[in-house]
Amino acid sequence: MKKDFLCLSDWSRAELDGIFALTRELKEKQKRGEPHRLLEGQTLGMLFEKSSTRTRVSFEVGMFQLGGHALFLSSSTTQMGRGEPVKDTGRVMSRYVDGIMIRTFSQEAVEELGRWSDIPIINGLTDMYHPCQVMADLFTVIEHKGAIEGLKYCWIGDGNNMANSWINAAAVFGFELRVATPKGYEPHPEVVARAKAAGASILYTDDPAQAAAGADVLNTDVWASMGQEQEQKEREKAFAGFQIDGGIVSAAAPGCIVLHCLPAHRGEEISNEVIEGPHSVVFDEAENRLHVQKAIMATLMGSRL
């Protein structure tokens, strides 16, 4: 039976730990120059309705390194852009390719694609979730801190798809998370409700300093995500004071690490001093998109579940 990677909370802790173990194995093989062609001859269809740098490059390169081929499909040049139903796209592509990665706006569209496809579907980003990114983030934590457990995590900024994904992660992995957002920009209420029902330990506040106090991991994202550019000026006012800067880093634990999924607006959600400073691991984090996504693809498309 096929399985999709649409939302972190759809997966068990044991399954996600298995992906991390495979990530480590594949990363080590690549560093040693050893082949790891686990998806020889397979094709990944990549559907893009949102622009991308890291997602496209990491999936395309990752599929090549696994011995397969990635096919870039933009909504502007496919029938989806002209209104073809998602269910028709899913059924047709299931007969052409071995897996689909989709980067789009609506989580509902991704879930519908999963229902109508006979092949694995990977959520490359929606307005609701970004599960591949949070897996790369957590793998980066493991590399720099040794484990996910026993740490305090802090999210400062918008209650967006990354905040939602971190809340899901807190519920699955059982770590302590503090989420600081301006009033009116809180994470999605359904995500919060499910995390509470799962017993997640999460503090929600509008005080960044409170959230950052003693934190081992600091994390943020842009104030205005794709599709919200017209709100930029309004959000700049609302998010004043919600920057990860030297003061916030000083309030965190002495050996804290700083994450950002990129692209970063230096001087807004994060200062240049911090992103270029000794606590920043954002470029290790960006690299780990490649390794984690290779493990996800190999797990889903290579029957490693």
C-alpha positions in Angstrom: 0.0 0.0 0.0 1.4 3.4 -1.0 2.1 6.1 1.6 2.3 9.9 1.1 4.4 12.5 2.9 1.8 15.3 3.3 2.0 16.3 6.9 4.4 15.3 9.7 1.5 14.3 12.0 0.5 11.5 9.5 3.7 9.7 10.4 4.8 7.9 13.7 7.9 8.8 15.6 9.4 5.4 14.7 8.8 6.0 11.0 10.4 9.5 11.1 13.4 8.1 13.1 13.8 5.6 10.3 14.0 8.5 7.8 16.6 10.2 9.9 18.7 7.0 10.0 18.5 6.7 6.3 19.3 10.4 5.9 22.5 9.9 7.9 23.5 6.8 5.8 22.9 8.6 2.5 24.7 11.7 3.6 27.7 9.7 4.6 27.7 7.8 1.4 27.6 11.0 -0.6 30.5 12.5 1.4 32.6 9.4 0.7 31.7 9.4 -3.0 29.9 6.1 -2.8 26.9 5.5 -5.2 23.5 5.1 -3.6 21.2 4.6 -6.6 18.2 3.3 -4.7 15.7 4.6 -7.2 17.4 3.4 -10.4 15.3 4.2 -13.5 12.5 5.9 -11.5 11.0 9.3 -12.3 9.7 12.0 -9.9 7.2 14.4 -11.3 7.6 17.9 -9.7 4.5 20.1 -9.9 5.2 23.8 -9.0 2.6 26.4 -8.5 4.9 28.4 -6.2 8.4 29.6 -7.1 11.4 27.8 -5.6 15.1 27.6 -5.3 16.0 25.0 -2.6 13.0 22.8 -3.2 13.5 22.4 -6.9 17.3 22.0 -6.8 17.4 19.6 -3.8 14.7 17.3 -5.2 16.1 17.4 -8.8 19.7 16.7 -7.6 18.6 14.2 -5.0 16.6 12.2 -7.6 19.7 12.2 -9.9 21.9 11.0 -7.1 19.4 8.2 -6.3 19.7 7.0 -9.9 16.4 8.4 -11.1 15.1 11.4 -13.1 13.2 14.4 -12.0 10.7 16.2 -14.3 10.0 19.9 -13.6 6.4 20.9 -14.4 5.2 24.5 -13.8 1.5 25.3 -13.5 2.0 28.0 -16.1 3.0 25.4 -18.7 0.7 22.5 -17.8 -3.0 21.8 -18.0 -3.3 22.4 -14.2 -2.8 26.0 -14.9 -5.8 26.0 -17.2 -8.1 24.4 -14.7 -7.6 20.6 -15.1 -9.0 18.9 -12.0 -6.4 17.7 -9.5 -7.9 14.3 -9.6 -7.4 14.0 -13.3 -3.8 15.1 -13.0 -3.2 12.6 -10.3 -4.7 9.7 -12.2 -2.9 10.5 -15.4 0.5 11.1 -13.8 0.2 7.9 -11.9 0.5 6.1 -15.2 3.7 8.1 -16.2 5.9 8.6 -13.2 6.8 6.8 -9.9 6.2 9.7 -7.5 5.0 13.3 -7.4 6.4 16.2 -5.4 4.0 19.2 -5.4 4.7 22.7 -4.2 1.5 24.7 -4.1 -0.9 26.9 -2.1 -3.7 24.7 -0.9 -3.2 21.8 1.5 -6.5 20.5 0.3 -5.2 20.2 -3.3 -2.2 18.2 -2.1 -4.5 15.8 -0.1 -6.8 15.4 -3.1 -3.8 14.6 -5.3 -2.9 11.9 -2.7 -6.4 10.4 -2.8 -6.5 10.1 -6.6 -2.9 9.0 -7.2 -1.7 5.5 -7.2 1.9 6.7 -6.5 3.5 8.4 -3.5 2.9 12.2 -3.1 5.3 14.5 -1.3 4.3 17.9 0.0 7.1 20.3 -1.1 5.2 23.2 0.6 1.7 24.5 1.0 0.3 27.5 2.9 -0.5 25.1 5.7 2.6 22.9 6.1 6.2 22.5 5.0 7.1 19.0 6.3 10.3 18.4 4.3 11.8 21.6 5.7 11.0 20.8 9.3 12.6 17.3 8.8 15.7 19.0 7.5 15.6 21.3 10.5 15.3 18.5 13.0 18.1 16.5 11.3 20.3 19.6 11.6 19.5 19.7 15.3 20.5 16.1 15.6 23.8 16.8 13.9 24.7 19.8 16.1 23.1 18.8 19.4 23.3 15.0 19.3 19.6 14.4 19.7 16.1 16.0 19.4 15.2 15.2 23.0 16.0 17.3 26.1 16.1 20.6 24.2 14.0 23.8 24.4 12.8 25.0 21.0 11.7 28.5 20.1 9.8 29.9 17.1 9.7 33.7 16.7 7.7 35.4 13.9 4.7 34.5 11.8 2.3 31.7 12.6 2.8 30.3 9.1 3.3 26.9 7.5 6.7 26.6 9.2 5.2 27.4 12.6 2.4 24.9 12.0 5.0 22.2 11.0 7.0 22.9 14.2 3.9 22.5 16.3 3.3 19.1 14.5 6.9 18.1 15.3 6.5 19.0 18.9 3.5 16.7 19.1 5.2 13.8 17.4 8.6 14.0 19.1 7.5 15.3 22.4 9.9 18.3 22.8 9.2 21.6 24.5 8.3 24.4 22.1 7.7 28.1 22.6 5.9 30.0 19.9 6.0 33.8 19.9 3.9 35.6 17.3 2.2 39.1 17.3 -1.5 39.1 18.2 -3.5 38.2 15.1 -0.7 36.2 13.5 -1.0 33.0 15.6 -0.6 29.5 14.1 -3.6 27.8 12.6 -6.2 26.9 15.3 -6.8 23.4 14.0 -3.1 22.6 14.2 -2.9 24.0 17.7 -6.0 22.0 18.8 -4.6 18.7 17.5 -1.2 19.4 19.2 -3.0 20.0 22.5 -5.0 16.8 22.1 -1.8 14.9 21.5 -0.4 16.3 24.8 2.3 18.6 23.2 4.2 20.9 25.5 3.8 24.3 23.8 3.8 27.8 25.1 2.1 30.4 23.0 3.1 34.0 23.7 3.4 37.5 22.1 6.7 38.1 24.0 9.7 37.0 22.0 12.1 37.4 24.9 9.9 35.0 27.0 9.9 32.4 24.3 13.7 32.7 23.7 14.7 32.5 27.4 17.1 29.5 27.8 16.2 28.1 24.3 18.6 25.6 22.7 17.1 26.1 19.2 16.0 29.5 17.8 14.0 29.5 14.6 12.2 32.0 12.4 10.9 32.7 8.8 10.0 35.7 6.7 7.3 38.0 7.9 5.4 37.9 4.6 5.3 34.5 2.8 4.6 34.0 -0.9 1.2 35.4 -1.7 1.3 37.9 1.1 3.6 40.5 -0.5 0.8 43.1 -0.6 0.8 42.9 3.2 4.5 43.6 3.6 4.2 47.2 5.0 1.4 46.2 7.4 3.4 43.2 8.6 6.6 45.2 9.1 4.7 47.3 11.7 3.0 44.2 13.3 6.2 42.3 13.6 8.4 45.1 14.9 10.3 43.5 17.9 10.0 40.0 16.5 13.5 39.8 15.1 16.1 37.2 16.1 18.9 39.6 16.9 21.8 39.7 19.3 19.6 40.4 22.2 17.4 37.3 21.6 20.4 35.1 21.1 21.8 36.4 24.4 18.6 35.4 26.1 18.8 31.9 24.8 21.1 29.1 26.0 24.8 29.8 25.6 25.3 27.1 23.0 22.1 27.7 21.1 21.8 27.2 17.3 19.8 29.5 15.0 17.7 28.1 12.1 16.1 29.8 9.2 14.5 28.0 6.2 15.6 30.7 3.8 15.3 33.0 1.9 16.0 35.4 4.7 15.2 39.1 4.8 18.2 40.3 6.8 17.2 43.2 9.0 13.6 42.0 9.3 13.0 38.6 10.9 16.7 38.0 11.5 19.7 40.4 11.8 22.7 40.0 9.5 24.8 39.8 12.7 23.0 36.6 13.7 22.6 34.8 10.4 26.4 35.3 9.7 27.3 34.7 13.4 28.7 31.6 15.2 25.2 30.4 16.3 23.9 30.2 12.8 23.6 26.8 11.1 21.3 27.9 8.3 23.5 26.7 5.5 23.9 23.2 7.1 20.1 23.3 7.4 19.8 24.2 3.7 22.1 21.4 2.6 20.2 18.9 4.7 17.1 19.5 2.6 18.9 17.4 -0.1 19.8 14.5 2.2 16.5 14.3 4.1 14.4 14.5 0.9 16.5 11.7 -0.7 15.7 9.6 2.4 12.0 10.5 2.0 11.9 9.6 -1.7 13.8 6.4 -1.1 11.4 5.4 1.7 8.3 6.1 -0.2 9.3 5.1 -3.8 11.7 2.3 -2.8 9.4 0.5 -0.5 11.6 1.0 2.6 8.7 1.4 5.0 
